[in-house]
Amino acid sequence: MTEVRVAGVGLTPFGNEPERTGRDLFAAAAADAFADADVPRGDVEDVRYGNFMGELAEHQGHQGPLMAEAAGVTAPATRYEAACASSAAAVRDTVVAIRNGERDVCLVGGAERMTNLGTAGATEALAIAADDLWEVRAGMTFPGAYALMAKAYFETYGGGREDLAHVAMKNHDHALENEKAQYQRAIELEDVLDAPPVSEPLGLYDSCPISDGAAALVLVSGEYAEANDLEAPVAITGTGQGGDRMALHDREHLARSPAADEAAREAYDDAGIAAEDVAAAEVHDCFTIAEVLAIESLGIAEVGEGISAAREGYTTADGSVPVNLSGGLKAKGHPVGATGASQIAELTAILRGDHPNSGAVDGSTVVAHNAGGTVASCVVHVLEVIE
């Protein structure tokens, strides 16, 4: 079975660019990925593209071939949709195809245009990742859903708003030197605690922003990299995916993420690693409580102890296992279709030593965790430096 190497990565800045179309954003990210990879566009055999709300934000379906054209590629192209885990799902299928020998060179990534909808429109569009019949029609939005999860966590394991505030502060600190991040400014404890409530106990600074942006990866087989003398030291060595019931009221409990538990187990087994081997992680912190749940599923923190990890410095840049050195969704931004691929792009740069926070990582094994909805879908990838 061949290795899957990350030959090149490309990211647009994440932020507020309502005039830029999805195809414009993805074209820019793909151009950077090709330049980084030094791989000809003509060698691409497949394009796999993640996007969630294209029909709502741009009145555009069938985006696979559209984005292949925007990237200057003539190859079969498919759009993937798994809510906020869309591009991670695209990466997972690409990894499988390259391992199986079906493909040698693929362009994979995603994009989302969101800010043109405005806050109310984007919130309504995002809500369709929940159960329409039993949640959305009753007025459920994701801030409300994650607030219920936070309350359930506090009731089950303890903790409170100040613990979550440290997650937000940490991720803003990590984004300070990341030129791709939407928010490159520090925040203090008082900023978080005094911010307007969004859905108790979550406030404004517990929530990720609405973002526009794109990410692209050029993934190649180990044989292709060797034959073409590519400098591609980072490999995706593990991949896993898990699922859960859509509606919160159908779940056994709200303070755990079984889909992420399963995705992590599968990815770790696939890579032949254990949680103790993980030197850093990018996780899906759409809300601060989501990071807490994610690091427990990944085994970075024990169940019930993730709530104090940021406050105790365990997941900070100078901690034992830094989490979200990019700034995470919280500060870097969350153009939902691009997020999963962007995590892998950031981790690749960190492992190669060309990220502003590369020096914070003491090790060569890292993990990306990308969730959809209230973690009804989750994809986990393991990346390692291959000597």
Number of C-alpha atoms within 10 A of each C-alpha: 9 15 19 28 29 25 26 27 29 27 27 23 21 27 23 18 16 15 11 14 19 26 20 16 26 28 24 19 25 32 19 20 26 21 14 16 22 15 20 11 19 11 14 20 17 22 25 25 32 33 31 28 24 19 13 17 19 15 8 12 13 12 20 20 19 16 27 25 15 18 23 13 21 16 18 13 23 20 23 24 19 23 27 31 31 31 35 37 30 27 29 19 16 25 25 14 18 22 18 13 11 12 19 23 27 25 30 30 38 37 36 28 33 31 21 19 17 12 13 9 15 19 16 18 19 20 21 18 21 22 17 15 9 14 18 17 11 10 11 17 21 21 22 16 18 26 20 19 21 27 19 16 22 16 12 13 13 13 18 15 19 16 20 29 25 25 29 30 25 27 30 27 22 26 27 21 17 21 16 19 25 25 21 19 14 16 17 14 14 10 14 22 19 11 13 13 14 15 18 15 18 27 21 18 26 29 22 19 24 24 25 30 34 34 37 33 29 27 30 30 26 23 14 17 23 11 9 11 9 17 15 21 17 24 22 25 22 23 28 24 24 21 19 18 16 20 18 21 11 10 14 10 14 21 23 22 24 23 22 30 23 21 25 31 21 20 23 24 14 15 18 12 16 14 16 10 16 25 19 29 30 29 27 31 29 28 26 28 28 24 27 30 30 28 26 20 25 27 17 26 21 13 16 18 16 25 30 21 23 24 18 12 17 18 26 25 22 13 16 17 25 26 31 31 33 31 28 30 30 31 33 30 28 30 28 31 32 32 34 33 31 31 27 29 23 27 27 28 17 22 24 15 13 12 18 17 21 18 13 18 24 15 14 17 24 27 28 28 29 29 32 24 23 25 27 24 26 33 32 31 31 26 26 22 18 14 5
